[in-house]
């Protein structure tokens, strides 16, 4: 067996003078270790055999694996940590070294442990990341075996003694090899691995292999071949819901042989006459049926009152969906079966590795029978990255968005840095708000800079950039809105964040982690509130309760409780500590020794309008400044801002029409909506926000007055018209809603929300022709809009009406 030897050498000539390690291999076997190594070798080979047998059979990722002594040898683990650290520090110097290049081949047993970037190695701990296939599992097994192999330990000892081989080291000596207890632990680990692998085969992989063989056999028969394919979008003929196929199987026809009575198993012979009459009646032999497993569109299910997300249907009950704008199915399970939506060939979902493997001959499979990936370097960080071909226009739009978001991040940095400088000298309790904002900005900028110089898809980079900016902007809005709301109600609050309290009726104690001025639901019928006057108008607290109290009072642990202020009283920790089910986040909570309770971070205190010292005004000014910068950038995307060279609305719409996942489309939609809201007059923009808040709070008529005032002042504010249309629709004012939506479209014909609103009004009025037109225009701009479900219903209703009128005419 080949093993590693660790050598030292010194660079000379023009290189820097320092010592470092490199690796070579040598044959190292000793007769004295044969018996000792027999069981580990046998188990090792059995595991590798399992990996070879299941190579190419995909399985769901296995969770990260953490090992510690005695499962792995501590000496080898410590040296592995040194070697990884050395390679990280000297990667540039070692690029041209022949020994390292030779060692770097991924078929070496130690390659994965050395070069896999997301493996965590500590002095007495190694954690492998989630295992995504047999290749990676084999690499983990080889790495662990290398760490525990007696020759590896011997070579380490020889290197420390200055020997060139392991001939002078007794591998059975406790200083070089594992003791008996350690070897028992390692053998036990191997047996557990074999057991887990066999369970994986019996529960998952064997079934996939059989399904694959069956699907290949059926597709190769050509006769009675299934009409539909995995990833294809279909519609139920009668129920009219849409869905995407995730699997199919042949259900053999049941033949009627000898008849059985209902009460016994006695068989009755069928007479020749009966047999002939039966044959004449059926006039055909029972046929096998193709059954499809289908993910049902969640919007169709809701509108048609089906309450189903997955269905098993016969082939004769299904028809293909011909309309391309009806093929983007929305279902929370889509990501488990498909990688993305592909708009080519009218539109279909691209099967993931599992479906590609099981149904290799289906139309949308991109693997085929011989398409199993083999001999892939599992330590490569990008071995699963697919080559994505983008049109020049999309490439340009993606680069504009990625670079534009990076530019916005740089513009946002100075105000945050200024705030951070002010807070560095302060003795803040917990993490400062400036540091959390700074971390978000740096993450956004660094990710984009790494991505621009990497092999990542420009499309993925643009989507990631949009998500990062959305998250940062949403954080600013949440900070400002929450502080304002809580500031208005701070005089009504009896308990502070982090304070320990006790429930007066149910006797459980806990920690206050948040509070609401009023409950965010109807609580008038809750137990414990019958004696509280008008509880829907009282402050409510989010409490992290003591786990032992919850078990005593409620029969089991509870992660949180929502409690009215009238039912709480202070609790002094001197009377007993509080044990939470899960500890509070260390980044958000500390400990206030002075008051004897938990100390929230500055961000949480600011959001709840609690004391942040002299920083309050500085924080408010910084947040407002950041929002103004983003507002100017969004106006520039409209073509009306002061910044040039950023991305445009056209770029965002190009991206929206190209994304293949609902979550990505939602992120782009959200940014487009924010861009639509911006207006050069900042006072009108604030007034729009006030109207939206009134609408959220249920003050419908007050919101209508606010939006009416805005459009009276500035008739060109399209988003104000759109919000006004929404209120008219909620009030049942059909024509006013359509008129306001048309005004929004005059300001910007791309306002897909206004088009969706017109479609909703026309659909409710049973004007299917007008509704179909509006929905189709909306989907042309935003193909992932939920109105596709309504369009499908309107088209079915129109077709049914046309069929009925045609029969009457005849």
C-alpha angles and dihedrals in degrees: 000000000000117000138179126261121198118216137177125222136167124230115234138178111040096348126101114270109244140115123254141157133255132175136235131171131236138173107260120175131143128191092223091064098046096093093041092052098042098092097042090049092050092050091044092052091047091054092047089049089054090051092050091048092052098038109139095016104119122219136179111276115274115229121260114286121224120192131183135174130323087031088058128025111259094211093055091041091055092049091048089055090051092048094049090049091049093050091049092052097044104031093122094049093049098052094095097038110115095208093054092044090053091047090047093070106118094229090074111103094233097045096090094048091049103042107028101109100209097050109113114216122185132167094275103010140064125186121193116202122243112304113235103182149355092278092058092042090053090051091052091049092049091047093052092046090050091051091051098038112117093225091057089055091045092051091052090052091047092050090054090050093045097247121144096216140015098257092106096051127083104221090198091060112107091235091062108026135042117271120240095268092052092049090050089054091050093047089049088053090052092050090050089050092051090049092050092047092051091048089050089052096048096042100040123354101051089053091051092050091052093046090050092051090048095049092049091050093050094047092048092053090068089195116098088002115172110267096215132057137215108271093027119128115230140171131224109245097222107022092042096215119140129225146158123249116242098172148350140201138183114251107202117227117254112240122215106230120153115358120243126206118237092241104040141026092238112137124225123205115235111230121232091248092051090047092052093046090050092049092049091049097050094032089192142063113250110265130220115255128224112225120198128202107218136188106221120220106256093217092052089048092052097045093045092044093236101137092206133120099178131032141182112219140173120246094242090061095057137077129184120257106242099183109090092207090059096055102081098097118197116212130142090232096055094098091057092062109025136047096210146320114278114206092200120109090022093307136302140164118261111233118235124237094278095052091042089055097045095043104030095155097050114116098252098042111118096195112058127193095301096038100103113133113237137173094018117160101248092198091062112107094211104037091119096046112118125217108251120201113207130186115248090249094052091044090054092047092049093050091047091053095045094048091041094054090048089052090050089051091054091050091051094050102077097060091048092048090051091052091047091054091053091051099045092078093046123093096235122185104235127342117341120243091234091059092053091049090047091051091052092050094046091049090052094048097041093048092053093046091050092046096050091058095040136076093257118132113266087225092056091046092052092049091048090050092051091050093050093051091045091053093049093047092046089052091054092049092048092049094050096042095045093048091050095049095046093044090060091054103035093108091061094057122099101180131053131220112276093020117135114236140174131221111243095213107029096035098223120138126213150147126275108235100164142352139207125212087226132007113272091224140036106281100167093111097045121124112255094029099079090098094046116096113233096343093182088071097048128094115262127205133213104226128192099210132211108264095220093051090051093051089050096045103031104023095247145033121291125199095209144354131212107218136180116238092237090063096054134085132178118272124204114216088217086081092058141319125266120239113201125202089233126016118247116261108274091215091058104032135048134161126274105211093183095059097026098235142093117295118219122214120262091256093057092045092050093049090053093043093244123149114295094165120230091342097079098090092040090052093048092049092047093050091049091048091050091050090050091053092050090045090055090049092051090048088052088054086058089049093249103094133094096246123087130197098039125121120280136223087257089060091051093049090048089054092045091056092049105048117106102203132066094226091054092047090050091055092051091045090053092053092048089051091052090050090051090054095058120100132175092240102074093194091060089047090056090047089054090053090050091053092049090051090051090051092051090049091054096252092134101163092044089052091050090054091050094051091044090054091050096053090044088057096041116015091184094066098109099184091053088056090049092052090046089054090052092055092047089052091050089051092050094247097143104178094042089053092052092046092051091047091052089052089053089052091051088059092048123357089203094068096122091180091063091049090050089051093054090049092051092052093047092046092053088051090051090243093142097170093056092041092052091051093051094045092048091051089049092050092048087063099033110022092181094058116131090233089086087085091054091046089054091052093048092049092049090048091049092049092048090050092049091050092050094049090047091055091049092052091052 
